[in-house]
Amino acid sequence: MNRLAFVLCLITALTLPAMAEDKVKHVDPEAAAKLIQAGGITILDVRTADEFSEGHLKDAKNADILSKDFATQLSALDKAKPILVHCQAGGRSTRALPTLEKLGFTTVYHLDGGMNDWLKAGKPVVKP
């Protein structure tokens, strides 16, 4: 492989994740609450089942990003419906973004700061 081809491949590899990131709308707790209140959005919590059971957003669906069948669980969701994804602090949900894009989700919102910022903003959670 010549140098130019190598450099082009490297640039592509480094910019694809950023391109995927550009399609995601990043929201804070206030904007997320407005989206939820407006309705018609799937709320995806990618934390563990234990974390989810300690408190979660109302009507959230739980799919642990660490589970082997994570992509399969996401495949069952409506890809045409807007989706709001979050975790505890934002790291795991950020890692889930490329999977959501690969599976064909068209409108993706990311709750920056996750549950930590949601709780700091005094937003409600459901506890069993």
Helices and strands as residue ranges (DSSP letters): H 3-22, E 24-27, H 29-38, E 42-45, H 49-54, E 61-62, H 70-75, E 83-86, H 91-102, E 108-111, H 114-120
